[in-house]
């Protein structure tokens, strides 16, 4: 699918270039309206051929991102304690609360707060369990 999108984008770029060449050829001959119309048609069609695969690829990435967010919600990922909207990315170790990236500046107290990434905390606990499993 990616090769098809890439091929369509490259073909669209070539068509845009050809349209601009045709438009350039009518620069000094204003009476050639059919040629100018053909140049505008090629340029517009080429631009459309470039934009369609870019749009489809962006929609595919967006749906994959939404799916990953839904998977995190289903797995019981902790929510931000301040806003409750986003998934908590960091854990304030002094207060023992999870915070998203947007809420850290509001919560931050340099004298008391220390942050740890949530993913690191989970992986560290699993590493600790594996390290002591041989005993």
Buried (B, 14 or more C-beta within 10 A) or exposed (E): EEEEBEEBBEBBBBBBEBBBEBBEEBEEEEEBEEBBEBBBEBBEBBBEBBEBBEEBBEEEEEEEEEEEEEEEEEEEBBBBBBEEEBBBBBBBEEBEBBBBEEBBEEBEEEEEBEBEEBEEBEEEEEEEEEEEEEE
